[in-house]
């Protein structure tokens, strides 16, 4: 595992910083001189998980590349809220082209840098789950297949939020969206559909694939740093709750992400050359209800009577993740 | 605006968009009252000094601690630590070992010879302190630091009061007590030993004192009527403990019965065991749950082989035996006699039934009110007679060393104000930092460190200190278990979790500030603050 937690220092490495740790042991976000790549004044909703995840990831990438970084951005919330003409919140070289071609644009930038002999300038492509798993999927798969020297970061909030919460291929089962209403025998999004993009990326046998959440900053930063140690195609999938689309309070964004991990709904792991090399263990295992209940998009599961059958199917998905990625430490040394 | 090819926007130009206007709730940094501080009878800023101890700055921790309590090495041994009972960490694993860190800091101070800062200027006022027990010493210390000239008059031959004559050596080694007393005296406090004040008004007049603080304690043993044969040996607990300080140890015999259920009863029984008694039996009329003695002391006594006879009273004492009667608790929890008698072998009976105050020095003081054998004081610790204050065991309160030290501090503040012709108004208390205010997810799992204790065989035969202290690494670990309830400890969480980069980090020791131009009021900083040091308040619209 690329990130070694520090224990017994009041909060250890759970918090963003910790005055008791040596400066080099603190996170990028704790540093007064962090880049603030995505600066104040952006128009993301209150408590936006994507805005937070993007600053975490890009600040870490800036730090890891000595600020030699260019980002291509797919259309989506991140692009719309950060760069409404004539303003931008980005403080890095940043380009937006189309919804579906971020991976291709980044590939082009990387090729141009190689031709110019400026290969120390690293390239990131980023987008939401719509631009990644649906619309930009062809370009992304091509980028993986050619092993282009690009880190692709997907901020997964599980639907097209910016256009009014429509279903994407990353929307979880049973979730209500504008296009998967909570009606009928199987309300919300159907079970058994959607794409597991980290697994698809791994199937391309690219050098590095990782998942992370906004609830675990240290782990997220370590993965970005690790990704920058590789050349070739890399993919990081970051779980970013959306207060608007998911229907939770704006101050619950990080807690919801934490619950997704602690229930096993979202497995946090990393893989090199198509093989899982580490998984972030669950600290205190919880049933999926804890994750589902605070979100209005799952409210129909808790009506009268509650849909225990659908909750059980969600639990099965979580249990499968726990089994598959070994998310519960069986050596007894969990936490 | 000419820009290079394909460059359309200036970096960070969104700063023109003040998203703070979206806000309906605003976050504010607050300091809340941690439960430990709230529970401390001496009013220590426990969270505050642990903060310094966490970073290994023990001297700063000690200096902050001693702003409220001049005797941490003593207190770290004898205090019943209500702070730990109220600690929020009990809801996670076990309370922070505040008491043991306090003891460590006190011992460090003695080891390194740290001294109190002298007062900046003299006020020219003179204060008489009667009694060199915890309360009198504490008042003297605080008054001296406020610049007043203090004279302590102590009736006994040494300073310490109940800390010396009521608490056995195995709980408080005398060299520790003496070191902390010496440090208080080094502030310029004059101590007159063997100087009994028989009339406080006379003494004040003779010594031209502007105010007096009375802290003579309570050391007249309460008696109970027990029919006793002429050869029966009946002693009182305080004289037994007091004679332990002299050359001649008390002769208690092989089988000692102690009558009572308070901490003093336990102290005497454990002392008897150490003096060689084969049997030390405590006779108490109620049950263990009702016993006023602290549970850990009962436990330590039982480990050392002290026996306790619950629900029993002494009916009669003979020369080599006593007769006890079994009691039952009625529905109100009061013990009632059953008539069942039993005989216990006993060479001596020690009564530990509580103490009364010797109020003779207050005879003839106008305005002064006495009730139930104690001096009545107002919330400012002043008696009915202006300029005469009182505290410790002689006023109605719980009788512990910590309460006495707290009284001394409180009285000193009011005496200082009174001498200046003003009134001391304590600053308003912060709202409590309850467990519900915390986000305990962020704290590392860290169980409490267990203090090493002396081997039982040695505890039964010697007066060596029973509970040992922490070493430096343990103390640091224990201090770092503090959750810092309600007070920012600069974990950078708010700075990190703000999606709008609207928290300004001011640098080490300076905490943080909100940038209300961009804060949208999402509340993430509040929800993710581990220690509950931020609150949301409605924005005025």
Boltz contact constraints between the chains, C-beta under 6 A:
constraints:
  - contact:
      token1: [A, 7]
      token2: [B, 444]
      max_distance: 6.0
  - contact:
      token1: [A, 8]
      token2: [B, 444]
      max_distance: 6.0
  - contact:
      token1: [A, 8]
      token2: [B, 446]
      max_distance: 6.0
  - contact:
      token1: [A, 9]
      token2: [B, 480]
      max_distance: 6.0
  - contact:
      token1: [A, 10]
      token2: [B, 480]
      max_distance: 6.0
  - contact:
      token1: [A, 11]
      token2: [B, 442]
      max_distance: 6.0
  - contact:
      token1: [A, 11]
      token2: [B, 443]
      max_distance: 6.0
  - contact:
      token1: [A, 11]
      token2: [B, 491]
      max_distance: 6.0
  - contact:
      token1: [A, 12]
      token2: [B, 444]
      max_distance: 6.0
  - contact:
      token1: [A, 14]
      token2: [B, 442]
      max_distance: 6.0
  - contact:
      token1: [A, 15]
      token2: [B, 442]
      max_distance: 6.0
  - contact:
      token1: [A, 15]
      token2: [B, 491]
      max_distance: 6.0
  - contact:
      token1: [A, 15]
      token2: [B, 493]
      max_distance: 6.0
  - contact:
      token1: [A, 16]
      token2: [B, 492]
      max_distance: 6.0
  - contact:
      token1: [A, 16]
      token2: [B, 493]
      max_distance: 6.0
  - contact:
      token1: [A, 16]
      token2: [B, 496]
      max_distance: 6.0
  - contact:
      token1: [A, 17]
      token2: [B, 491]
      max_distance: 6.0
  - contact:
      token1: [A, 17]
      token2: [B, 492]
      max_distance: 6.0
  - contact:
      token1: [A, 18]
      token2: [B, 491]
      max_distance: 6.0
  - contact:
      token1: [A, 19]
      token2: [B, 490]
      max_distance: 6.0
  - contact:
      token1: [A, 29]
      token2: [B, 496]
      max_distance: 6.0
  - contact:
      token1: [A, 30]
      token2: [B, 492]
      max_distance: 6.0
  - contact:
      token1: [A, 32]
      token2: [B, 505]
      max_distance: 6.0
  - contact:
      token1: [A, 36]
      token2: [B, 501]
      max_distance: 6.0
  - contact:
      token1: [A, 39]
      token2: [B, 12]
      max_distance: 6.0
  - contact:
      token1: [A, 39]
      token2: [B, 501]
      max_distance: 6.0
  - contact:
      token1: [A, 40]
      token2: [B, 500]
      max_distance: 6.0
  - contact:
      token1: [A, 40]
      token2: [B, 501]
      max_distance: 6.0
  - contact:
      token1: [A, 40]
      token2: [B, 502]
      max_distance: 6.0
  - contact:
      token1: [A, 40]
      token2: [B, 518]
      max_distance: 6.0
  - contact:
      token1: [A, 41]
      token2: [B, 14]
      max_distance: 6.0
  - contact:
      token1: [A, 41]
      token2: [B, 15]
      max_distance: 6.0
  - contact:
      token1: [A, 41]
      token2: [B, 17]
      max_distance: 6.0
  - contact:
      token1: [A, 42]
      token2: [B, 14]
      max_distance: 6.0
  - contact:
      token1: [A, 46]
      token2: [B, 520]
      max_distance: 6.0
  - contact:
      token1: [A, 46]
      token2: [B, 522]
      max_distance: 6.0
  - contact:
      token1: [A, 47]
      token2: [B, 522]
      max_distance: 6.0
  - contact:
      token1: [A, 47]
      token2: [B, 524]
      max_distance: 6.0
  - contact:
      token1: [A, 48]
      token2: [B, 499]
      max_distance: 6.0
  - contact:
      token1: [A, 51]
      token2: [B, 499]
      max_distance: 6.0
  - contact:
      token1: [A, 52]
      token2: [B, 499]
      max_distance: 6.0
  - contact:
      token1: [A, 87]
      token2: [B, 13]
      max_distance: 6.0
  - contact:
      token1: [A, 87]
      token2: [B, 14]
      max_distance: 6.0
  - contact:
      token1: [A, 88]
      token2: [B, 9]
      max_distance: 6.0
  - contact:
      token1: [A, 88]
      token2: [B, 13]
      max_distance: 6.0
  - contact:
      token1: [A, 89]
      token2: [B, 14]
      max_distance: 6.0
  - contact:
      token1: [A, 91]
      token2: [B, 11]
      max_distance: 6.0
  - contact:
      token1: [A, 91]
      token2: [B, 12]
      max_distance: 6.0
  - contact:
      token1: [A, 250]
      token2: [B, 522]
      max_distance: 6.0
  - contact:
      token1: [A, 251]
      token2: [B, 522]
      max_distance: 6.0
  - contact:
      token1: [A, 251]
      token2: [B, 523]
      max_distance: 6.0
  - contact:
      token1: [A, 251]
      token2: [B, 524]
      max_distance: 6.0
  - contact:
      token1: [A, 251]
      token2: [B, 527]
      max_distance: 6.0
  - contact:
      token1: [A, 254]
      token2: [B, 528]
      max_distance: 6.0
  - contact:
      token1: [A, 335]
      token2: [B, 445]
      max_distance: 6.0
